[in-house]
């Protein structure tokens, strides 16, 4: 229940940020070209919203297996080797997320100590960029979840988006290396977590 609520909140925040960016940019264009005016803070606000969208989106895409990758060679390997390579890939990604989390933490700490505000938005800059450590922490949590799924055998490896397989499935065909299984309903999502 709590997990499902968090997932819906995450999706809602991503949708809200995207809608907010779109509406703010549209309004700014109308004001600029229609009335020769505009909001001074709009560009900075859109930039920060875009950063928040990306950093929420990184962990969300790990959850729904939406990151793209080239794994054609990995898929040809035995299942045990796929799991080992998946764990290695997750370990490198977790190392990256950990390093970024560490750096973001010190960056936010320095911004707090210096008391810097936004250029056009009169808010502390640390508050505008607090998503950096939060986003990388969420990414690290999602990567650890993925590692757990691999170790327990519930995932074959570091699962990525497979757009080619999805297109083949839409046409009733099997992707290379797949075995015929129970029929899926047309349009059913091929990625878990959706």
FENRAMO-V455342 format. One record per residue. RES is the residue in one small letter. PHI is phi in whole degrees, 0 to 359 (* if undefined). Layout:
res,phi
RES,PHI
RES,PHI
//
This chain:
res,phi
x,*
x,295
x,297
x,296
x,296
x,298
x,296
x,293
x,297
x,300
x,295
x,296
x,295
x,296
x,295
x,296
x,296
x,295
x,295
x,298
x,298
x,295
x,295
x,295
x,294
x,299
x,298
x,297
x,295
x,298
x,296
x,291
x,270
x,268
x,233
x,55
x,214
x,166
x,269
x,295
x,271
x,297
x,296
x,295
x,297
x,296
x,297
x,293
x,297
x,295
x,299
x,298
x,300
x,296
x,287
x,287
x,293
x,300
x,289
x,299
x,292
x,293
x,297
x,263
x,57
x,257
x,288
x,267
x,195
x,255
x,233
x,297
x,288
x,297
x,292
x,276
x,276
x,299
x,302
x,296
x,292
x,300
x,294
x,297
x,295
x,298
x,295
x,295
x,298
x,297
x,297
x,295
x,295
x,293
x,299
x,301
x,299
x,295
x,296
x,293
x,298
x,301
x,295
x,295
x,300
x,290
x,297
x,295
x,300
x,295
x,299
x,295
x,292
x,279
x,72
x,286
x,252
x,294
x,291
x,246
x,261
x,276
x,223
x,301
x,296
x,297
x,289
x,289
x,247
x,297
x,295
x,301
x,293
x,296
x,298
x,286
x,293
x,299
x,298
x,299
x,297
x,297
x,293
x,294
x,298
x,297
x,299
x,300
x,297
x,291
x,298
x,277
x,84
x,275
x,225
x,284
x,177
x,285
x,283
x,242
x,293
x,233
x,294
x,296
x,296
x,297
x,295
x,298
x,296
x,299
x,260
x,77
x,252
x,266
x,285
x,304
x,89
x,274
x,257
x,299
x,223
x,298
x,293
x,264
x,291
x,302
x,82
x,291
x,292
x,271
x,257
x,289
x,92
x,262
//
